[in-house]
Amino acid sequence: MSYDGEVRSGGPSAARVLDDVEIRKASVGSMDNNAYLLTCRHDGAQLLIDAADDADRLLELVREGSSSARLDVVLTTHRHPDHLRALRSVVALTGATVAAGADDADAIADAADVSIGTRVHHGDAVIVGHLALEVVALRGHTPGSVALVYREPAVVHEVDAVPGRAHVFTGDSLFPGGVGATRGDRAAFDQLYADVTERIFDRFGDDTWIYPGHGRDTILGVERPALGEWRARGW
């Protein structure tokens, strides 16, 4: 079955296999938070994006990627409570390192009672096995919100190489139909809109796959025509 990104809380995960990584998506908790497990196909190293809720279900997800239940890193996209309710339990049971955006790291550490092993900044790389995932700061939903980017290997032609498709895990900063909530704060919206347009839409092609923190996935080509509408409405 092809991957369509459709999942429901308590239901099975959706999985897609790429050259170097396997991506699994599950929905957990009453707010239907998406959690993503990335498994390096070369050495089995694993990264979980957002230990949002339901630690038992997340540990099942980890075992889907590795029978040994290996988990190397948990990346928390931002400080909001619905994205870290299971963080303490998952880390305690797996020994995974916690990574988070530097400007949200202290709030995440306090809320989840965990140590932040890696405080990431815009342009950093998170290394998991043979995978290098680029950190993109998307400020506005929270000060330290971050996205992760995985690029498929370049396609080599006779005279040049075409960059591989990008896959972007955006937390609550970009969804189908708009950017994340900024609760009427125009300065925060302007910051988030600028980061999303300059750091995502201006850099990546229309086939770029977007994996948000809640709900269905999308691609940039579907969302790009509405950018002006988003700016005009302010949300």
N, C-alpha and C positions, 0 to 999 in steps of 0.2 A: 504494500500500500504506500502511495506517495505521501510525503509529509505535507500537511495543510495547516499545522499549528493549532488545530481545534482541540481543546482539552476542557475538562470540567472538574471542579473540586471533588476529590475522592475517587475520580475515575482513572483510567489508564493513562500512561504517558504517551506522547507522540514523539517519534524518533526519526532523525534523518542522518544518513551516513555520507560524509564527504571524504575527500582523499586522505586527509590527515586527522580528522576529528569526527566523532559521533556526537550529535546534539540531541539531548532528551529534554522534553518540556513537560512539566506537570503543574496542575493547579492545586493550591492548598488553602485551607482556611475559609472562614466565612466571607472574606472579601475577595475570594477567587484570585489570590496572588499567584503569579507565575514564578516558578523556580526552574532554572535551567542547569542541566548537568552536561559538562563538556568533557569528553573522554579522549585522550590522545591515543590514536590508533597504533602508535609505534611502541609505546611502553606502558600504557594503561594508566598514566597519571590522570587525575580528575580534579575538575574545578566545579564548584557549585556557585551559581549566581543567585543570591538572596535565599537564605534559610528563613523563609517568611513565617511559616507556621507548620504545625503537624510534623513534629520531628520523626515520628515513626514512618510516615509516608516518605519523608525525604531520605531516610536511611534505606527504605526500599528502593528508591530511585538510584541511590548510590550503588546498591547491589546490582541493579539492572546493568550498570556500566562496568562493574567489576565484582566478580564473585567473592573477592577478598574484602569487599567493602572499603577499598582504599579511597580516601579523600584527602587531597593535598592542600587545597585552598578553598576557602569560602570568601567570595567577594560580595560585600553588601553595597548595593548601589547608592543608598542614601539613608538618612537617619530616622525616617518615619517608623513608628512602632510596628505597623503591619508588615514590614519587610525584614524584621529581625526577631520575631517572637520565638523561633526555634533555634536561634543562633547559639545560645549557650549550650543547649542540649546536644546539638549536632557536633559542636566543637569538642565537648567533653567526651563524647562517644567515639569520635574518629581521630582526634588529635590534629585536625586540620588547622592550618594557619589562617588567621582572619586578615583580609585586606579591605581597605575602605578609602574613600576620598579623604585627603588630609583635613579638610575643613569640616567634615562631619565625623571624623574618627573619635574624638573625645565623647561626643554625644552618644555614639553607638556603643563605645566601651562602657559608659555609665549605664545606659539603658539595658544592655544585655549582660552586664557583668562579665565581660571578656577582655582579653588583651588584644590590641591591634598589632599584629606582627608586621604589616606592611601598610604604610600610609602613602597612597599613590597620588600623583599629580598629573596634570594634563601633559600628554606626550610620553609618559612612562610606559613600560611594557610589563605585563604580568606573564611570567614564564611558568608553564605547566607542562612538564615533560618536554616534548619537541615543539610545543605550541608557544608562540609569542603573540599575546593579545595586547593591542594598543589601548591605552587609557585615554578617553576623551572626556574632559570636564564639561558638563552641561549645567552651568550655574543658574539658579533661579527658583526651581522647585524647592530645593534646599541649597545652602551655600556650597556644600561639598558633593553634590550629586555627580556621579560618573557613569559613563557608558563604557562598554568593552567592544572592541572591533576585532573580528577574525577575518583574515583575507585568505581566500582559496589561492593555491599556487597559480602563478602566471601561466598563461597559455603561450607557448613559444611557437612562432611561425618562422618562415625561412629567414626573414630579415629583422624581425623585431619580436617583442614579447608584449602581450596584452595583459594588464593587471587582472588577477582573478576576482571573482565576485566577492563583495564584502558582506559580512553578517554582523549586525550591530545590535547589541543587547542594551536597551536604552533605559531600563528602570522605569521611573514615572516621569521622564523628561520628554518623551515623544511617543505618541499613540496614533492609531488610525484616526484621522480627523482633527488632530491638533497637538499642541504641546501640553505639558503637564500643568496642573493647577498652580496658580500663584495667588489665589484668594483675593483678587482685586488690587493687588499691589502692582501698580503700573511699572515701577522700576524693576521689580523682579521679573515681570513678564518681558519687558524689553531686553533684559539680560538673557533670559532663557531663549527668547526668539532669536536673538543675535547669535548665541552659541549654536543653536540647532541649525540655523541657516548656514553660518560660516563654517562650522566644524563638521557638519553632516551633509547637508544638501549640496553645498558648494564643492565638496571634496569627492563625493561618491556618486556612482552612476545610478540610473533609474532602476537597475535590476537588484540594487542593494536590499537585502532582506532585513526587516526591522522586527526585533523580538521585544515587545514591551513588558512592563511589570504586571499588567493586568490585561485580560482579554485576548483578542485575536491578533495575529501578526499582520504585517503589511509590507509593501515595498515602496521605495522612495518615488518611483514613477507614478504611483497612484496618488500620493500625497502632494507632490510638487506643485501641480496646478492651483492648489488651494492656499499656498503660502501667503499671497496678498490678502485673502479673506481672513486668514488667522490674524495677521497684523492689524487689519482694520477693526476687527471685533475685540481685540485685546485679550483673547484667551484661546 
